Amino acid sequence: MSMAEKRREILGTLDLGGLNPGACIGSRWLACRDHVIESVSPIDGRVLAQVCTASESDYEEVAARAWEAFSTW
């Protein structure tokens, strides 16, 4: 199995792809469109995956939903 195939297998097991959202509410991932952060292999420096960071409004939505969930406890 090639390294690229192994990478896809591992990311698939984690339910990740090449470009991933950076915030979620419960099990729903937000369509984050801010900066992209690359996860780089310490072995060979290749990019393993990327994460789109959440914007301020994304974080505000996450915090609001978290507060609502906490309030129902």
NORPENOR-V950357 format. One record per residue. N is the residue number from 0. RES is the residue in three letters. OMEGA is omega in whole degrees, -180 to 180 (none if undefined). Layout:
BEGIN
n->N res->RES omega->OMEGA
n->N res->RES omega->OMEGA
END
This chain:
BEGIN
n->0 res->MET omega->180
n->1 res->SER omega->178
n->2 res->MET omega->179
n->3 res->ALA omega->178
n->4 res->GLU omega->178
n->5 res->LYS omega->179
n->6 res->ARG omega->179
n->7 res->ARG omega->179
n->8 res->GLU omega->-179
n->9 res->ILE omega->180
n->10 res->LEU omega->178
n->11 res->GLY omega->177
n->12 res->THR omega->180
n->13 res->LEU omega->-177
n->14 res->ASP omega->178
n->15 res->LEU omega->176
n->16 res->GLY omega->179
n->17 res->GLY omega->179
n->18 res->LEU omega->-171
n->19 res->ASN omega->176
n->20 res->PRO omega->-174
n->21 res->GLY omega->180
n->22 res->ALA omega->177
n->23 res->CYS omega->174
n->24 res->ILE omega->-174
n->25 res->GLY omega->178
n->26 res->SER omega->-179
n->27 res->ARG omega->178
n->28 res->TRP omega->177
n->29 res->LEU omega->178
n->30 res->ALA omega->-179
n->31 res->CYS omega->-177
n->32 res->ARG omega->180
n->33 res->ASP omega->-178
n->34 res->HIS omega->177
n->35 res->VAL omega->176
n->36 res->ILE omega->179
n->37 res->GLU omega->173
n->38 res->SER omega->-172
n->39 res->VAL omega->178
n->40 res->SER omega->177
n->41 res->PRO omega->-178
n->42 res->ILE omega->-175
n->43 res->ASP omega->177
n->44 res->GLY omega->179
n->45 res->ARG omega->178
n->46 res->VAL omega->178
n->47 res->LEU omega->-179
n->48 res->ALA omega->178
n->49 res->GLN omega->178
n->50 res->VAL omega->172
n->51 res->CYS omega->-179
n->52 res->THR omega->179
n->53 res->ALA omega->177
n->54 res->SER omega->178
n->55 res->GLU omega->179
n->56 res->SER omega->175
n->57 res->ASP omega->-180
n->58 res->TYR omega->178
n->59 res->GLU omega->178
n->60 res->GLU omega->179
n->61 res->VAL omega->-179
n->62 res->ALA omega->179
n->63 res->ALA omega->180
n->64 res->ARG omega->178
n->65 res->ALA omega->179
n->66 res->TRP omega->177
n->67 res->GLU omega->180
n->68 res->ALA omega->179
n->69 res->PHE omega->-178
n->70 res->SER omega->-180
n->71 res->THR omega->179
n->72 res->TRP omega->none
END
